[in-house]
Amino acid sequence: MATINVNVDDKVKEQAKETLDYLGTNFTNVINMLLRQIILTGSIPFEIKIPKLNDETIKAIVNAEKGIGLSKEYSNLDEMWKDLEKED
């Protein structure tokens, strides 16, 4: 049995561990499955790509980072309550 040492960002490792725990498996099982699939397929067994964001999504991300459009402004509480009642 061989040992593989891998350097991984702490946050990425923790997030992956939570997901694997939820799925009832662990890093060792997943790494073994990955390596077996590499052998069986003769390739990396999943698509590797950079996600393409459309202009609308990019604009929404930029606006959110700037805090634009995250909430509606009201001049008084009555105006806010009227608007909230409309949503029901």
Secondary structure per residue as TSV (DSSP state, phi and psi in degrees):
chain	resnum	aa	ss	phi	psi
A	1	M	-	360.0	131.7
A	2	A	-	-102.6	157.3
A	3	T	-	-113.2	136.5
A	4	I	-	-116.1	127.2
A	5	N	-	-103.5	129.7
A	6	V	-	-130.0	133.5
A	7	N	-	-89.8	125.2
A	8	V	-	-135.9	141.7
A	9	D	-	-55.8	135.9
A	10	D	H	-56.3	-42.6
A	11	K	H	-67.0	-41.8
A	12	V	H	-63.1	-43.9
A	13	K	H	-60.4	-46.1
A	14	E	H	-64.3	-43.8
A	15	Q	H	-63.2	-42.5
A	16	A	H	-65.4	-41.7
A	17	K	H	-60.1	-42.2
A	18	E	H	-60.6	-43.5
A	19	T	H	-65.3	-45.9
A	20	L	H	-64.4	-39.3
A	21	D	H	-59.5	-44.1
A	22	Y	H	-61.2	-37.0
A	23	L	H	-81.8	-5.1
A	24	G	T	78.0	28.2
A	25	T	-	-135.9	-172.1
A	26	N	-	-145.8	177.2
A	27	F	H	-60.1	-41.8
A	28	T	H	-59.5	-47.3
A	29	N	H	-62.1	-43.6
A	30	V	H	-67.5	-42.1
A	31	I	H	-62.9	-42.7
A	32	N	H	-62.6	-41.1
A	33	M	H	-62.8	-43.9
A	34	L	H	-60.2	-48.7
A	35	L	H	-63.1	-39.0
A	36	R	H	-65.7	-38.0
A	37	Q	H	-68.1	-36.7
A	38	I	H	-59.9	-43.8
A	39	I	H	-64.8	-47.3
A	40	L	H	-65.3	-39.7
A	41	T	H	-94.9	-17.2
A	42	G	T	68.8	24.4
A	43	S	S	-158.7	176.7
A	44	I	-	-75.6	124.1
A	45	P	S	-82.3	29.0
A	46	F	S	-155.3	158.2
A	47	E	-	-76.1	134.3
A	48	I	-	-113.6	119.6
A	49	K	-	-153.8	159.7
A	50	I	-	-92.4	123.5
A	51	P	-	-63.4	136.0
A	52	K	-	-97.3	123.1
A	53	L	-	-100.4	136.0
A	54	N	-	-77.8	168.2
A	55	D	H	-58.5	-38.6
A	56	E	H	-64.2	-41.9
A	57	T	H	-67.1	-43.5
A	58	I	H	-60.3	-44.1
A	59	K	H	-62.1	-41.8
A	60	A	H	-63.8	-39.7
A	61	I	H	-65.3	-46.6
A	62	V	H	-61.0	-45.3
A	63	N	H	-63.0	-41.2
A	64	A	H	-64.0	-40.9
A	65	E	H	-63.7	-31.3
A	66	K	H	-88.2	-5.9
A	67	G	T	79.9	17.2
A	68	I	T	-87.9	129.9
A	69	G	T	76.6	13.7
A	70	L	S	-79.7	-26.0
A	71	S	S	-149.9	157.6
A	72	K	-	-91.1	141.3
A	73	E	-	-95.7	142.6
A	74	Y	-	-125.6	148.0
A	75	S	S	-86.1	-19.5
A	76	N	S	-158.7	168.8
A	77	L	H	-66.7	-36.1
A	78	D	H	-59.3	-42.1
A	79	E	H	-62.0	-42.0
A	80	M	H	-63.8	-47.2
A	81	W	H	-63.5	-40.3
A	82	K	H	-60.1	-42.6
A	83	D	H	-66.0	-41.2
A	84	L	H	-65.1	-38.3
A	85	E	H	-66.6	-30.4
A	86	K	H	-65.1	-29.8
A	87	E	H	-72.6	-20.0
A	88	D	-	-75.3	360.0
